[in-house]
Amino acid sequence: MRSHAFDAFFKPKAVAFAGSIKPGKIGYEIIKSMKEGGYQGNIYPVNPAGGEVLGYRVFASISELTEDVELVVISLPLRAILDTIKQCGMKGIRAAVVISSGFSEVGNYQAENDLVTTARKWEVRIIGPNCAGLMNPWTNHFPSIEVRALPGHTAFITQSGALGGATLALAEERRFGFSKFVSYGNRCDVGDIELLSYLADDPQTGVIALYIEGVDKGREFLRAAHAASMKKPVVAIKSGRTQSGTRAASSHTGTLAGIDQIYEAAFRKTGIIRVEGIEEMFDLCQTFSQCLLPDGNRVAIVSNAGGPGILAADKAEKLGLDVAEPSPSFQKNLKPHLSPHASLKNPIDLTVESGYEEFRIALESALSEYDAAIVIYVATPYLDSNAIARGVIDAAKAHQKPIITNFMAGRIVKDAVRLLKEAGLVNLATGERCAFVLSKLTERKKLLGRIKFASID
């Protein structure tokens, strides 16, 4: 599918909605979301009852539309969908999102085959069926049953609409934004392969995130994933690691989930970075969007508390990062600037007595000797958390290296975390999560060199 054809899905000038328009019904709620979200194109509700809804005239059928519509969102009973697709083809509408369910996910393969046959006959491309729709927050385009996404630079493609909805709700809490969101459901036509190819060249997308239950065109998927990974990070959650998970995935969207070890090997070969769940995905997508890749795996841990620093060091070493002790010259030069109780090993424990100057000097020194740094700050009400945040920010300005922070916890560091985020620094909930994302930045650096010469055939 050429990129201009995808404009009908993601940047349509006008959208029609075929389905029930009663309050509480899918068609009504999507139209309402589009209107409230600020969509600037024309909206055309379609229902045989006619009338008016939310200030829009309701057309009796697609064939009655008088304006050029580029996308139709369908939430109709199965018996009405094929005729609607035919009407789309006759009107020159080449893109449809089918929200309706009742197809292969419940064993109704004939209905899905008929949908595909009809769509191909009338040259209509389909996302769905059994999906939650799509979004382009950058154009206020929200033809989806899920909560509206904030604009950002991560594209999220999901096979599961419910997981997509939960992800969007969590993202809203974290103020995490998306460039595109696509729930493709049963993937009867447009699926992850074409979406990967499109998003690899999408200027708003810096990171591509996937939720996969299974793939149906393995070789084509690997080629698309490899090509996309060469251009930008691709992060994937692949469900069905266990026998019970595989069984559930196979019955969910009518997809053969496959053997997990095969996916693991395929991901390594194509450069896809696998994560366990939504929180890891958020952390990693945020980090890829904001951090440079490190030149190596040597990491310094700068902290004002022993315990959290040790936990981060344990996690970092377990994940393959080098938490080496700093050089004697480093320790000699830094010691006069710190509390006599500070530990200059690694983690570098500045103690609770430290403030702006100690954090700035210690971090600047560490970044001169290490490839990346984790900064852990455990607040107490009497410490000036904002000053310490400014110390970290000023040190970061002097070095183009990845720094991940963990300012904990709650309301007493709220303003400091805001300062860090405004400065473009990533702040995560624990030092262990900081270690995880740094390990993946290092992995991304290594695999770029490896997959460049990998053969997918």
ABEGO torsion letter per residue (X at the ends): XBAAAAAAAAABABBBBBEBABBGBAAAAAAAAAAAAGBABBBBBBBAAEEBBGGBBBBABAAABABBBABBBBBBBAAAAAAAAAAAAAAGBABBBBABBGBAAAGBAAAAAAAAAAAAAAGBBBBOBGBAEBBBAAAGBBBBABBBBBBBABBBBBABAAAAAAAAAAAAAAGBBBABBBBAEAGABBBAAAAAAAAAABAABABBBBBBABBABAAAAAAAAAAAAAABBBBBBBBGABAAAAAAAAAAAGBBAEBAAAAAAAAAAAGBBBBABAAAAAAAAAAAAABBBBABABBBBBBABAAAAAAAAAAAAAAGBBBBBBBAAAAAAAAAABBAABBABOBBBAEAABBAAAAAAAAAAAAAABABBBBBBBBBAABBAAAAAAAAAAAAAABBBBBBBBBOBEAAAAAAAAAAAAAGBBBBABAAAAAAAAAAAAAAAAAAAAAAABBAX
